[in-house]
């Protein structure tokens, strides 16, 4: 399996970029169905929170000639820039070698984090190292992978001190992985069973002609596509207490390379 940075770096709903089993699986770039080259997208999202509040965001994303993200700008509903993420790839444009994440916070001000990613000869991620804006290494992660490139052990460090581990047991026939979490003393804290490849549907899922799940046991989606088969509108609703509740609406403008 190809390695992995794309899901890690797309996690914009959080401000930390900790490495984990769940960010390492499902390496396929989910942005486009078509191989037609894209230069930029503008995405507007509206979130309907359980509290009754509404949150709106805008993202402007630029892509390289492999349709991999090279820059993301995220704005709040007042059009204030809140986050900027930039990435550097290898000569093939597929493996992300480094990234810089900038945050603008109302009270904390402007902050910068950078990361360097190291791969083995098979293109599997083996190490991620994070630095703050003073250039100090505050977090690093070591990956030990199986022959498919999936991590069987992930070790997180604060400086040189181990702060935790994840160990994984895969059942590819059943599309499941058991992840066990250990603390810095190598004591088992918890475990969970997860899906390895989320693109493989459950028997009850309903899939449209583009291969996207539009109805599952937990949610429903209404999706519109452009002439190239890439989504441009999406309405996402969750099933809660037996009722369908609208959770978000998203629209996207795609600028293609000629």
N, C-alpha and C positions, 0 to 999 in steps of 0.2 A: 504494500500500500504506500502511496505517496505520503510524505510527511507534511505537515501538520500545522504550520503556523497560521493558516488562514482563519481557522475558527478561533484560535487564541486571540488574534489581533482584531477580530470583529466584535469582541465582547465589550461593546461600548456602554452597556447599561451598568458596568462596574468600573471603578477607577483603579483597581489593582489588576495585575495581569499574572496572577499566580498560575503555575502550571499544574495540571491535574490530568487524570485519566480521561475525564469527560471532554476536556478541551483537546485531547490528543486523538480521539477517535473521530470518524466521519470527516476525512480530510478533503472530500470533494468540495470545490468552490461552489457554493449554492446560489451565486448571484444570477447566472444565466443558463438557459437551456441551449441557446444557439451558440455556435462557435464564431459568429460574426463579431468582429472586433469593436470594442466600445471604448470611447475616449473619456466619457463622463456620465454620471447619473446625478440627478437631483431628487431626493426622496423626502417627502413630507409625511409625518406620522402624527396621528391623534390617538392618545391613550385615554380610555375611560376607566378611571380607577374605582375601586370598590367603595371608596369614601364618597364618591359622587363628584370628585374633582376631575377636571380635564387637563391633560398635559399635551402640548404640541411641540414637536421638534422638526428640524430640517437638517439633512445631511447632504453634502456635496462630495462626491467620490470620484477620483481619477484612477485610470487603469493603464497598465502597460500592454505590450503586444501579445501577452499571454492571457489577457483579461483578468490579471491579478491586481489587487488594489495597491497603488503606490502612495496615495494620500487620501485622507478622510478629514473633512471639516464638519463639526457638529455644532449646531446653533440651537438656542432656546427659542421660545415663542416670541420673544422680543427682538429676535435676530442678532443676539449677542453670541459671539464665538465662545464656546465652552470647552471644546476639545479639538486638538489637531494631532493626527497620527500620520507619520510618514515612514516609509519602508524602503530598504535597499535590498535588491535581489542579486543573485548570482548572474553570470553571463547568459544563462538560459531564460532568465525571467521567471523561474518557477520556485526556487528555494529562497526564502527570505533570510538574509544574513544579519540584518540589523533593523531596529525600529526606534523611533523617537516619539514619545507621547507627551504632549503639552496639555496642561489643564489651567483654566482660568476660573478661580473660585472667588465668590463675593467677599469672603473674609480672609481666606488664606493667600489670595493673590495668584500670581503666575508660578507654576511649578513644571519641572521637566524631568522625565525619566527616560533612560535609554536602555536598550537591551542588545546583546550580541548572541547569535545562535550558531551552534557548531553541529556539523553533521559528519557521519561516517562515510565510507566509500560507496555505500548503497543509497545515500541520500536520506538516511534516517537520523532524526534529531537525537543528539547525545547530550547536549548541554545548553542551558540558557542562563545568561548572566545579566542581572539588572543593576543599573547604577542610578544614583540620584543626580541632581543638577550640579553637585560639587564633584562629581566623578567618583563617588565612593560606592563600592559594591555593597548593596544592602540585601541582596537575595540572589541565590543561584539554585539551579535545579539540574540534577543528573538523571538521564534516562537510560535504562537498560532495556533493550528491545528484543522481541522474538524475531524469527526469520521473515515475518510479515511486516515488520516495522512497527508493531503495536507494543507499547511499553508493558513489560512484566514487572518492572519496579521503577518507581519515581521517588527520588530522594531530594528533599528540600532543605536548603542550608540558609542560615543567617550568618554571613561571614564564613567561618570554617566550622561552625556548630550545626549539627543536624537538628532540625526542628520538627521533622516528621517524615513519614514514608507512606507510599501507597504500593501495595502488591496486588497483582492481578492474575486471575485464573480464567482462561478463555474457553468457551464452548462454541466454536464457530458453527457447528451444525444447528445449534439452537439459537444462534445469534445473541448470545448472552455472555457477559463478563461479570465475575465476582470480584469486587474491589474491597480490600481490607486496609483500614487506616490505622497507622501506628504513631504513637507519640515519640518524642525525642529519646525516651528510654526504651524504645522498641517494644512497647506494650500495646497490645491490640485495643483500640478505642472503639471502633465500630466497623461495620461492613455493609455493603449494599450490592444488589444485583441490578445490572443495567443492560440496555440494548447496545450491541457493538455497532451495528450499521443501521442508523435511523432511516435510511432510504428504503430498507426492506419493510414491506407493509405487514401489519397484523392481518389475520384473516378477515376481521370485521371492518377494516378500513375501506373506504370508497375512494377510488383514484380516478382523476380525469384523464383526458386524452394526452395531456402533457406529462403524465406520470406523477403529478402532484396529488398528495392526499387532500381531499376536500371535506372528508367527514371521518371522524374516528369516534371512539367511545368517549373522548374527553373534549373534543372541539370540532368546530366546523369552519370552513373557509369559503369565501366567494372570491374568485380570482378572475381578472381580465388580463388578456395578453395582447401584445402587438403582433404585427405580421410575421415577425421572426420567431415567435413562440416564447418571448421573454415577458415576464409579468410586468404590468404597469399599474394595476390596482388590486388591492387585497383588503377584504374585510374579515377579521378574525373574531370568532365568538367562542366562548367556553360554555360547557354544559355544567351548570352548578345547581345542585338541588333539583335536578330533573328539568331545569329550565335553561334555554339558550340565552346567554348574556353577552352582548357586544363588548369586546375588550379593546379592539383597536381598528383603525382604518388607515391605510397607507396608499399613497399614490407616488409613482416614480416616472420621471422623464428621462429617457435614454438618448444620449447623443452617440451615434455610431461613426466609426472612421469610414471615410469614403474609399 
